[in-house]
Structures are given as C-alpha cells and as structure tokens.
Amino acid sequence: MNQNIYKSSAMERLNLTSQDMELWWDSNPLIYETWCEKFLKSTPDNLRDIVKSQLKKLWDSNTDSEKWVFKGVTTNPPLTKAVFDLLGDKWAPIIRNIIHYNPKLNMDEITWRVYMEACKRGAARYLNLYEQSSHKYGFVSAQVNPQDYINPFKMVKDGLGLKQLQANIMVKVPATEEGVLTIFILTLLGIPTNATLSFTLPQIMAVAKAVKSGRELGEKFGTDYSNWRSVITLMIGRFEDAHTFEDEASERGVKLTEKMKRWAGIAIAKKACRILTENKYPSKLLICSMRVGPEIDGVKHIWHIEKLAGENMIFTMNPNLIQNLMLLYIDRPLKSGVEEQVPEEIIEELLKIPYFSRGYGEETIAPDEFKNIEPTFTTYKQFSSAVDDLESFVSIIKNSSKGASVI
C-alpha cells in the first residue's frame, strides 16, 4: 500500500465516474450499523478513523439523505435472514407479537409475515430519500417468495402484498418465463419491479420487452407511473461461476482463466447496457454478485467495477464487496471504464463455448428454458433454503414463547 490514501472512499469516487451511475446497498438496511461496527473492528488501526468517516457518507440517518452515496437497496431471502442472524435478540419479541396476534396462521404464513416485517422496517430507512428525490431514488427491493418462482399467480399476489408495506418498495421477481409474465402484470398496474435470477442477455431482453409492453398498455388505461421505476438485475458473478461454463470450455479446448470469466460477465453487461440505453427501454440495468479478481502481478483488482465504472447502470454491492473495494482502493484511483471494450480475441474464444454464446445473444435462449439455466436453479435453491432457515428460526421462537409476554 502506498501512502497516497484518498480522503474520499472508493465508493464516493466510483459514484463520481458518471452522473448515470448509481450505487445501492445489497442487504437489509437494518443491519448497516452492525456491519459498520464489525468492519471497523477488522480495519487496521492506522486506517480506522478515515474508514469510519467514509462509512458515514455512504448512509447516515442523521444527515441529509440526498447526500448519501447509497441511492437504493436490494434484498433477498438470504440477506433478509442475516437480519435475524445478527439481530436475533431484538427480533424475538417482534416475532412473538406476530405469532400472538395471528393465531390462525400456519408456520409458512407466519414466516412470510416475519419476512414482510423485516422488509417494511428496512424500507422505512430510505423513505426520506424517496420523498426528497421526488421518487427517483430510495427504492428498496423486496423479493417475492422464491418457492413460487414458477407460479405467476402467487408471485403477483406476493408482489401486491409487498408493495403495500411501504411506498418505496420495489417488487423483486425472478426472470423465469413465469416471472416475466408477473413483471408484465405488475408493470401494467404501475408497481415498480426488479427482475432477479437474471444471468443472460435473453432474460434481460425478455424482461425489458415485458416492462415496455406493460407500461405502454398501462398508460392507455391511465395507470400512474409518477412513482414507478424498473430495474433488471444481471447476477454477473453467478453467471461466471457456473460449472457448465467450465465444463464446456474444457470440452472445446478453451482455457477458461479467471480473466476470461470476468470478461464474459463484463461483455454481457456492456452489451445489455448499450441495448437498453440505445433503444430507450424504460428499465435500467443493475449489476450484482460482483467478484473480487483477477489478481495481476500480486495486486488484487475488481474488474467488474473497474471495467463497468461510469456506465449507465446501477451497482448493488453486498457488505463483503464494499469492504474489499474500500480497502483495496483506499490508495488507488478509480476512473470510468466506459471506453474500454472487451478485446475481440477474448470474445472470439468465449463464443466457442455454448454456455457463453447462448448467454450473449439477444434471443438465444427460449423463455421456457430460463428456469433451466444452471445459475437460475442453483440460486433458486439457495434462496428457497433461506426461507426454510427463516421458518426454522421462527419455529424456535414460537416454541420458546409459551408463557412469554407480548407487547
């Protein structure tokens, strides 16, 4: 590390690479202070004070919300489960109240009520930004039940219920064929949406077209879109991590290095961003699941951030990534990567791999195949498992609450 430590955090400097760039917090807002405390405890003594001041600029309830670096929030079931893992003692009485005042609900229904309460309380922390920005910023994504990822009727019902929690809720829906239909319906009704479990350009295009059609039809019927927004998530690192990618590359004699993997996700992101922008789709691309890497000459980089900085897109970053970014680039510059294109020779090699070529084309995967894409299935399993884990946690509270007082 050199001695030229930046006073402004890497997050602040990244935010300045373009007026179109947005940075979001990828976790429930309720855990922010707890995470900051853990981060600072692990920070080297000589950096702790400056990092503490930098963290306050990302989000601070005591400052003007329009000065926050974070402009929105994404959550999912595993991230919401972290609320109870970190703040379990505080949530035990809240859960007991939900159980007590809803005696006719089964365990699945109680768990969903608990999940919704965490979403509601988290979204409240960004309501001020939502209002101050005239509803441009401050959205908090709350996901429909992942166990309903191929049931559009239940997803629409979940979405309607989530939207009632707070004015700034953005409903998060998987980019399966059924999810695309759900997004069309919610858009028609004027409900903000975030397409998740999206890993490929065909999925992004299917959602973009559904949103555009839904809004056009909604406008004909007089739907109000003044408080509406649409984002489409590209889970970039999860696309790159698929075993199918590795296996097909090996079968075709392509050496799939870490650099090539990163270029693969970056190529899809840049192409998707260009198409959405040039064709004036009403959706904005959101990048999540970014990875640290590659390492070059002994120095760790975050290419997902370096190469995509300044693009007309949203970066949503989980706590671990933010910590890595702030420390790795505390004394290193960050600049726009808009002009840097993926090398042609890299694209040529990647296109030899069916997994990439199908993910890179606009209509190379049929909608009814979206649910069969490897990272769709593996991510669904992880998200669904988090719901099961939350139910187990709620069950423990329920069984230990007999005789406990309620508020």
Buried (B, 14 or more C-beta within 10 A) or exposed (E): EEEEEBEBBBBBBBBBBBEBBBBBBBBBBBBBEBBBEBBBEEBEEEBBEBBEEBBBBBBBEEEEBEEBBBBBBBBBBBBBBBBBEBBEEEBBBBBBBBBBEEEEBEEEEBBBBBBBBBBBBBBBBBBBBBEBBEBBBBBBBBBBBBBBBBBBEBBBBBBBBBBEBBBBBBBBBBBBBBBBBBBBBBBBBBBBBBBBBBBBBBBBBBBBBBBBEBBEEBEEEEBEBEBBBBBBBBBBBBBBBBEBBBBBBEEEEBEBEEBBBBBBBBBBBBBBBEBBBEEEBBBBBBBBBBBBBBEEEEEEBBBBBBBBBBBBBBBBBBBEBBBBBBBBBBBBEBBBBBEBEBEEEBBEBBBEBBBBEBBBBBEBBEBEBBBEBBBBBBBBEBBBBBBEBBBEBBEEBBEEBEEEEEE
